[in-house]
Amino acid sequence: MPSNHNFVCFDCRANVRRSGLAEAPLCPQCGRECTDLGYKVPIPPKSDLVAWQRLYIDFREFKRRIAVTRDEERVANTHRLERQIEHLESKPANPGREQTIRELRRRLSDLKQPAR
């Protein structure tokens, strides 16, 4: 059974607990979609404005680090595929080589597509 997650509205400083598998609930005060912080993040009291600001800054930094890591992994995978293609193209022809190169080029093209 999944643990209940903390969904918060940073604008209202409201906290809603729901199953992690549930869709993000709407804020009971303003009606906007709440942000899932997981089940381990402690939620400060509504009256502690400084703690809520710190929580928001920490959350944004966490999201930024995830995005940077994904970009770094995408670049590393792109270079790895380019090296594999170059290596295969330098080898003598054989029955499966062209098919493998096509598959690697398809994966490379997928990596270069903008994120959705």
C-alpha positions as CSV (number, residue, x, y, z in Angstrom):
1,M,0.0,0.0,0.0
2,P,1.5,3.4,-1.0
3,S,2.2,6.0,1.6
4,N,0.2,9.2,1.7
5,H,2.0,12.1,0.1
6,N,2.0,15.7,1.1
7,F,0.4,18.0,-1.5
8,V,0.9,21.6,-0.8
9,C,-0.3,25.0,-2.1
10,F,2.6,27.4,-1.7
11,D,0.3,30.4,-2.2
12,C,-2.1,29.5,0.6
13,R,0.3,27.4,2.7
14,A,-2.2,24.6,2.7
15,N,-1.4,20.9,3.1
16,V,-3.4,18.0,1.8
17,R,-2.5,14.4,2.3
18,R,-3.4,11.9,-0.4
19,S,-2.2,8.6,-1.8
20,G,0.9,9.1,-3.9
21,L,-0.9,7.4,-6.8
22,A,-3.7,9.9,-6.7
23,E,-3.9,12.9,-9.0
24,A,-2.8,16.2,-7.5
25,P,-5.7,17.5,-5.5
26,L,-7.0,21.1,-5.7
27,C,-6.2,23.5,-2.9
28,P,-9.1,23.6,-0.5
29,Q,-8.7,27.4,-0.2
30,C,-7.8,28.8,-3.7
31,G,-8.7,25.9,-6.0
32,R,-5.4,25.7,-7.7
33,E,-3.6,22.4,-8.2
34,C,-1.4,21.4,-5.3
35,T,2.3,20.4,-5.6
36,D,3.4,16.9,-4.6
37,L,6.3,17.0,-2.1
38,G,6.3,13.2,-1.4
39,Y,5.8,11.6,2.0
40,K,9.1,12.3,3.7
41,V,9.2,16.1,3.5
42,P,8.1,17.7,6.8
43,I,5.5,20.4,6.3
44,P,5.9,23.5,8.5
45,P,3.0,25.1,10.4
46,K,0.9,27.4,8.3
47,S,1.9,30.4,10.5
48,D,5.7,29.9,9.9
49,L,6.1,32.1,6.8
50,V,10.0,31.8,6.8
51,A,9.8,28.0,6.9
52,W,7.4,28.0,4.0
53,Q,9.7,30.3,2.0
54,R,12.6,28.0,2.7
55,L,10.5,24.9,1.7
56,Y,9.6,26.6,-1.6
57,I,13.2,27.6,-2.3
58,D,14.4,24.0,-1.5
59,F,11.7,22.5,-3.7
60,R,12.6,24.8,-6.6
61,E,16.3,24.0,-6.2
62,F,15.5,20.2,-6.1
63,K,13.5,20.5,-9.4
64,R,16.3,22.5,-11.0
65,R,18.9,19.9,-10.0
66,I,16.7,17.2,-11.5
67,A,16.5,19.1,-14.8
68,V,20.2,19.7,-14.9
69,T,20.9,16.0,-14.2
70,R,18.5,15.0,-17.0
71,D,20.2,17.3,-19.4
72,E,23.7,16.0,-18.4
73,E,22.4,12.4,-18.9
74,R,20.9,13.3,-22.3
75,V,24.2,14.8,-23.5
76,A,26.3,11.8,-22.2
77,N,23.9,9.4,-24.0
78,T,24.1,11.5,-27.2
79,H,27.9,11.3,-27.1
80,R,27.9,7.6,-26.3
81,L,25.6,6.9,-29.3
82,E,27.7,9.1,-31.6
83,R,30.8,7.2,-30.6
84,Q,29.1,3.8,-31.1
85,I,27.9,4.8,-34.6
86,E,31.4,6.1,-35.5
87,H,33.0,2.9,-34.3
88,L,30.5,0.7,-36.3
89,E,31.0,2.8,-39.4
90,S,34.8,2.3,-39.2
91,K,34.3,-1.5,-39.2
92,P,34.0,-3.7,-42.3
93,A,30.5,-4.3,-43.5
94,N,28.5,-7.3,-42.2
95,P,24.9,-8.4,-42.3
96,G,23.7,-6.8,-39.0
97,R,25.9,-3.7,-38.9
98,E,23.6,-1.4,-41.1
99,Q,20.6,-2.4,-39.1
100,T,22.4,-1.6,-35.8
101,I,23.6,1.7,-37.2
102,R,20.0,2.6,-38.2
103,E,18.7,1.7,-34.8
104,L,21.4,3.8,-33.1
105,R,20.7,6.8,-35.3
106,R,17.0,6.5,-34.5
107,R,17.8,6.5,-30.8
108,L,20.1,9.5,-31.4
109,S,17.4,11.3,-33.2
110,D,15.0,10.6,-30.3
111,L,17.5,12.1,-27.8
112,K,17.9,15.3,-29.9
113,Q,14.1,15.9,-30.0
114,P,12.9,18.6,-27.6
115,A,11.5,17.4,-24.3
116,R,7.7,17.3,-24.1
